[in-house]
Amino acid sequence: MEMDFRREWYGPRAKIIDQTKDYIVVDYGCQGRGRVTNYFLFDGIQLCFLDFDTTEVMPSQNFHPDILQFTYCREGRYECEFANHTVSYLPEGWFGAAGTKYLPVSFSFPLKKCQAVSLVIDRQALSMSVRGLMSEIPLEPERIGDGLE
């Protein structure tokens, strides 16, 4: 399995601050604290722990439209604003699912902090062996996230 730091997921100020064979810790480069610890479970599947303590509004990055994210907000609040000025948020204690087909233009943490965990599935990066494993469960990678946009 290849551990891949994708700068395009984090923006130009992001940098790796710790890395082992099992995980990568990324500092977002925002004012205050903005860290994401990524555990690479399988090719194309990551478990990400988010730890933000910032008032900064950050622009969204570019992703291909075949990524799914399932997130639980443990503390704080995660808020997104879209191009049409629609705002959505994930409050403390809630679970959310989202795709990357329609991305927000920015995200922030109006309560200043957010601690959350996300399971991220990049369907384009799933290896044949992971797809085979998923089919044994049975999970169909092509159908995960049907209806999410």
C-alpha angles and dihedrals in degrees: 000000000000120000106214127188105209107200090187088067093058110028136243097297095056121108138175111254099174134013137174133163088273106043149008126218113208125196108211092211094234127138109276116005126334115162133160121189111201122199111193104217099172137344103296096008124096135173108213128194113202121204114177130167105168142111092211120121107222129201117240117248129228120270132171112253097250100078124106126196127195110190137184117196109215097178137005125003137286116211131188131192120203130208092262089055092253111147127206128180142189110218129204113288095019133115124217138185124203142167128212098236091099110030127191119245092228144003134204146164108242092188087052093242141066131177113182144148124223134190105210121196118191101192092192090058098048109120122223090252092054091047088051091049091049092051090056092059084043106250122143109211091201091057099044107109097017105165095025115113 
